């Protein structure tokens, strides 16, 4: 996965790259499923309100999204409790990487620097 230039990062009119510039906020499980189904690869941060580390990851996620041209979203599993069980959310922030709509990797280590997050994504996306 090669970093994109600014001209390649302009997005498209089809909406598939809506998460490229900054994380999209997802309301529930249905929105999450639709979001990952529309993207070749996507990173979703599971967060909770009041989590300082979670909030500090938003600009990092935006930078990673622009650099790798990958869809990025956030979802609060407390707003849709079945997400907690489905994704075994035990701590936040939890990052789940989806490829072709399926979860392929996850990280729940607190704050993750942009370079580390980029390397982790590139490792799992062919």
N, C-alpha and C positions, 0 to 999 in steps of 0.2 A: 504494500500500500504506500504509494508515493504522496508526499505533501502536495497540495494544490497551490497554484499561483493565484494571485488576486483575481485575475481575469477568469480563471476556471472556477472560482468560488462564487460566482455571481448568482448561482441558483437557477432554477428553471420554473417555467410557468405552470408545470403540472402539479405542483404542490409537494412532490416527493422530497424536495430538498428544503422544506419549510423549517426543519430543525437544524439546518446547516449553520445559520448565523448565531443562534443562541438556543438554549434548551427550551423546549415546549413543555408547558405544564399540562399533564394529563389528569383527568378527573376521576377515572375509575378503570376497572378491569377491561371493559369493552373498548375504551379509548386506547388503552395500552395495547390490546390485541390488534386493533386497527392500525395503530402507529407502526408496530414492528412488522406487520404484514405488508405495509407499503414500502418498506426500506430493505435494501439488500443487506445492510448492516446497521445496527442501531445500539446505542448505549442508553440505558435507563438508570437514573439514580433514584433509589427509594430513600425518602427523607421523612423527617417529621418537623412540624412547626416548632420553632424555638431551638433547633439544633444548630449551633454556631458553625460547627464543622461542615454540616450539610450546606448551609448558606454560603460558606466560603468556597465551596466547590463550583458554584454556578459560573463564575468567570473562567475558571479553569476548564470546565466543560465547553463553554463557548469557544475558547481558544482551540481546544482539541477538535471540536466540530469543524471549525474553519480550516485548520491545518490538514485534517484527514478527509474532509468532505464527507462526514458521517452524520447521520441523524442522531440527535441527542434530545432526551426528554427527562422530566422529573415526575414522580408520582408519590403522593403521600398515602402509604398503605392504611393509615388509620381512617382515611376517608372511604375505604372499600376493604373491610376486614378479610374477605377471602384471599386478597393478595398476600397477606401475611403468611397464611398457610401454604398457598400455591408456590411462593418463592422462598419459603422458609426464612422469613425476615426475622433475624434475631438481634441485629444491631443496625444502626444507620450511621453514616450513609452506606448503603449497599449498592454496588454497581453491577448491573447484569448486562452482558454483551449478547446481543441477538444477531444471528446470521440466518438469512432466509426465514425469518419469523420464529426461529427456535433459539432458546437460551443455550449458549455454548461455553460461557465462562462467567465467573462472578468474583467480586472482591468486596470485602467488608473490613477495611483496615484503617478507617478514619480518613484523614486528609491524605490525598494522593497527589503529588506534584504532577504538573502537566506532562513533563517528559516521561515519567513512569507510566502515566495513564496512556499516553500515546504508544509507548512500547508494548504495553499489555494488549491494547487493541490490535496493533499491527501483528503481534504474535499469533492472534487467533483468527484474523481475517485474511484470507488468501487473495 
